[in-house]
């Protein structure tokens, strides 16, 4: 291949001008380049390398050199190619996203590189956007499945295999599950930047701390709401007693009234601070979420042999909500039911729907909560437990309801009602 051969770029320019940003492909570019470059030349576009003479593409190495170089001076490329030749990078907006590897030491004419670079940029951008769309959908599914109770390491292994062709052995012991701690197998090349970013996002959306932080926020907001309600009752009773009180009794009641007002104001501020600013409501299958919650409860929560779960959860119409919050609320409702029957019993989980709501109901043989606050009882404590506070706040942010009522057959029935997702809402 001679310098004169490479410097004649008018005809390649005419051939390249036939492409459109919507129709240009890697094989189309290779078909043009094959007329002007040696058949053993390789065209690298992002993470894929294409032989200009046709044939199977190969994964490209990373990082790519940012300046022209002989392959002998670039160990990564020389090891990957296993031949002598020359590297010509394609640079757009200061970034190297591809290049040409020619099988001799003769540089490609700069004019040909200038004509080729915009088309390679178009292909690289289009492929990257397509990957991002696919990966974003996968991340949403990953987040929902993790929130529904699937085991983290197995779920990540499945996703990495499907999206990147990677297999990994997760970290063991106390070592955190991070990208650097993953033992990746299945290929020898390093991760490309967007692949590494995808792995980081997948690890982030399944990080246990995220779920814990959101649960703590729900608990804080729910408990603040309950405290505000309790202090409102105390304040109202103190004000009524103050009407007939004299002397020190009136002074004491005024102190109680002042303390209750301050406490109620603080609870309202905490509730506003802890509440979710925006709920990314999506179509969810509440029945599937409930089944996953039952599985978690059976495996990790209900350890006593005198407590049994009986789930008869029928299929439900789609609901509008966030799977991770609903899963957390249902697990907490099962926990609350188990705590209400320390001597054992059967906890039943059922489902239902009407024109406005879909719901999951949990029934246990424990006494129903007592809403009469004149006496502090086990029933009152149950009504204001942390688990029920989380479930109540979850219902609120979903514009639904949490109902606690006496079961006609004996015991307590708790219903988590979530608005249905109608066709016009989708």
NORBEL-V646535 format. One record per helix or strand of 3 or more residues. SS is the DSSP state (alpha for helix, beta for strand). FROM is the first residue (numbers start at 1). LEN is the number of residues. If there is no record, write none. Layout:
BEGIN
ss = <SS/SS>
from = <FROM/FROM>
len = <LEN/LEN>
END
This chain:
BEGIN
ss = <alpha/alpha/alpha/beta/beta/alpha/alpha/beta/beta/alpha/alpha/beta/beta/alpha/alpha/alpha/beta/alpha/beta/beta/alpha/beta/beta/alpha/alpha/beta/beta>
from = <3/10/26/42/48/71/75/86/95/110/152/167/183/193/208/248/282/286/307/319/323/345/357/378/386/401/412>
len = <5/7/8/4/4/3/7/7/8/38/13/3/3/13/35/27/3/16/6/3/17/9/8/6/12/6/9>
END
